[in-house]
Amino acid sequence: MMSTPARNQLSTTLRIPARGKVSVSRGVITSARQSGAITPRISTSANILSTPVRSSAPMISKRPTTVDQSAFPLSLPLPPALPPAMTLLLPAVAESQSTGAITQKKEQLVLLLPAHNEELIIAETIRSAVAAGQSKVDIYVVNDNSSDKTEEIAVKLLGKANVLTVERSGKALAVKKAIDAFNLEERYVWLHIADADSIFSQDYFRHYKKKLDPQKYAVAVGFVQSLRGNWISTYRALTYTYSQQVTRRVQSHLGMISVFPGPITCFRTDIIKDLEFGGSSLTEDFDITLQVHRKKLGNILFIPKAVNFTQDPQTLGDFVKQNMRWQRGFFQGVKKYGVGLHGQRIDLSLGFQMLQTLLFLLLVFVWFPYIIIVTGNWLIIPVAIAADIIMNGFIALFASAVAKRWMLIGALPYFYFLRWIEIGVYVTAFVEVMILKRFQDEIIGWSTAGRRYQLSKQALIDVAK
């Protein structure tokens, strides 16, 4: 039995992190955070708190407080009166009598960057995130066995404690490993995942944090845009602007957003346990999207003011490769989750998109030839082409005005060339996955070759400084 003098000189070691989870067990308070902790000494007799502690607990009166020993979950008895600074711990302790744990309030949002061979861009990604309102301490990188200086650059900017290197896993599995290693589910309310070539616009995270409401939404998506660059980037910027300003707004209103793009998606951390991360899909973002819809995990928020700029392929060959991966991954998801065979809104959304493409192909290759043969009127072809050019001209004008990038109109001369390439890729992927049953096995890893380049000042005009 401890003597009375010993009880009166009870000393407890306190390790309180800047952020994280704190727990009490047998008189010792420890932190789940592995770095950045403050380790003061607390004594009930003198010099109560030798180091300032950041706490989310409310301010408490400095008058001495009498504590009922039975309400304090330490295995050792405490003296009948506690000094003022010790009372800072009481609100949390009182709420956790049954578990013996003191849990600080979760931080709002963490940014996780999965990376593979990103040395040309990752430093700018991290700098833009900080400039856009995200604290460095809340940015983490998972390095998927890069062969370049990705890890070295990330550690230099964020510190070793915020960088994890894993064996080649693929993007989705690497993300899951990082979530577990950094204990992100327990420490944050929201997890934002972004590609390591993401360049955030000014106030990106400030816009995000204002709109996030865990009581209403399970997922939030921003607005993805192409960095200023070559002719392929201009085409992408045109199609991204129209599809998100029009199509995604409609999908958001109807609760049927069809994909959570890799650079701009944020998940409420309590749904992560319900998601399956693995390497079986070429497009992990689409696979996760379908999981959220199929499992009915919650509503989805669209935040159009949160714009994230990404790099695009620099050559036509890399453009085709990227589109082929996207479309193969799309049909993998369609087949795996039986898109169109269920009565959910996502089935309607994706079914409509596939029907549009089918009708377009039937119009061009079946209906028009049939009308021409029956009527003998070849003027149908130039009239149809002229009508389509006029319609796409208005779309380009709209996109240019909204994006404030008038050069998007310049994409019209080669718009049809790239669009037909995309249609050809779409049809090829359909045949490969749905008919020939290829790409059914587990796929590990993702490639960034041909899609990363050093950024110029012109490319960074729109982003956070």
Order of alpha helices (4+ residues) and beta strands (2+ residues): alpha-beta-beta-beta-beta-beta-beta-beta-beta-alpha-beta-beta-alpha-beta-alpha-beta-alpha-alpha-beta-beta-alpha-beta-alpha-alpha-beta-alpha-beta-alpha-alpha-alpha-alpha-alpha
